[in-house]
Amino acid sequence: MNYWIAGKPGALKKLLGRIDLLLINDGEIRQLTGETKRRHGGRGDPPLGPRAVVVKRGEHGVVGASRTPARSRFPRCRSSA
């Protein structure tokens, strides 16, 4: 994804306007939107394109958001390994 964000941003933004769901990690969404705050552009805002975005946050779980006002957070699952 980093290749597309840095090397082909126009093609990527065109594609993002055509998809319903984007699954992306925290660093990639910051690079894509240029925002560094936790409440970055993972809300599926019109500039980003998709109807829904799921941001993977590593050991902190995931954040799901859509164009509707609802946001969802899912903490990481602990495993006994």
C-alpha positions as CSV (number, residue, x, y, z in Angstrom):
1,M,0.0,0.0,0.0
2,N,2.9,2.4,0.8
3,Y,4.0,2.1,-2.9
4,W,0.6,3.2,-4.1
5,I,0.3,6.0,-1.6
6,A,3.8,7.4,-2.4
7,G,4.2,6.5,-6.0
8,K,0.7,6.5,-7.6
9,P,-1.6,8.7,-5.4
10,G,-3.8,9.7,-8.3
11,A,-4.6,6.2,-9.3
12,L,-5.1,5.1,-5.7
13,K,-7.6,7.9,-5.0
14,K,-9.4,7.0,-8.2
15,L,-9.7,3.4,-7.0
16,L,-10.7,4.4,-3.5
17,G,-13.7,6.2,-5.0
18,R,-14.9,2.9,-6.4
19,I,-14.7,0.6,-3.4
20,D,-17.1,0.0,-0.5
21,L,-14.6,-1.1,2.2
22,L,-11.0,-0.2,2.9
23,L,-8.9,-2.3,5.3
24,I,-5.7,-0.4,6.1
25,N,-3.2,-0.1,9.0
26,D,-2.7,2.9,11.2
27,G,0.5,4.1,9.5
28,E,-0.9,3.8,6.0
29,I,-4.0,5.8,6.8
30,R,-1.9,8.6,8.3
31,Q,0.3,8.6,5.2
32,L,-2.7,8.6,2.9
33,T,-4.6,11.4,4.7
34,G,-1.7,13.4,6.0
35,E,-3.3,13.6,9.4
36,T,-1.4,12.5,12.5
37,K,-4.1,12.6,15.2
38,R,-5.9,9.4,16.3
39,R,-9.1,10.7,14.8
40,H,-7.7,10.7,11.3
41,G,-9.5,10.3,8.0
42,G,-10.7,6.8,8.6
43,R,-14.3,7.9,8.6
44,G,-14.9,7.2,4.9
45,D,-15.1,10.9,4.3
46,P,-15.7,11.9,0.6
47,P,-12.1,12.7,-0.1
48,L,-11.1,9.2,1.0
49,G,-13.9,7.5,-0.9
50,P,-15.0,4.2,0.6
51,R,-18.3,3.8,2.4
52,A,-16.5,2.1,5.3
53,V,-12.9,2.0,6.6
54,V,-11.4,-0.5,9.0
55,V,-8.1,0.8,10.5
56,K,-5.8,-1.9,12.0
57,R,-4.1,-0.6,15.1
58,G,-1.8,-3.5,15.9
59,E,-1.9,-4.5,19.6
60,H,-4.6,-1.9,20.1
61,G,-7.2,-3.6,18.0
62,V,-9.1,-2.1,15.1
63,V,-11.4,0.9,14.5
64,G,-14.2,0.7,12.1
65,A,-16.0,3.7,10.7
66,S,-18.4,4.6,7.9
67,R,-20.2,7.6,6.5
68,T,-22.9,7.1,9.1
69,P,-22.2,8.7,12.5
70,A,-21.6,5.4,14.2
71,R,-18.0,4.4,15.0
72,S,-16.9,1.0,16.3
73,R,-13.8,0.1,18.3
74,F,-12.7,-3.5,18.9
75,P,-9.9,-4.1,21.4
76,R,-7.2,-6.7,20.6
77,C,-8.0,-10.3,21.5
78,R,-5.7,-11.9,24.0
79,S,-4.5,-15.4,23.3
80,S,-2.9,-17.8,25.6
81,A,0.0,-19.1,23.6
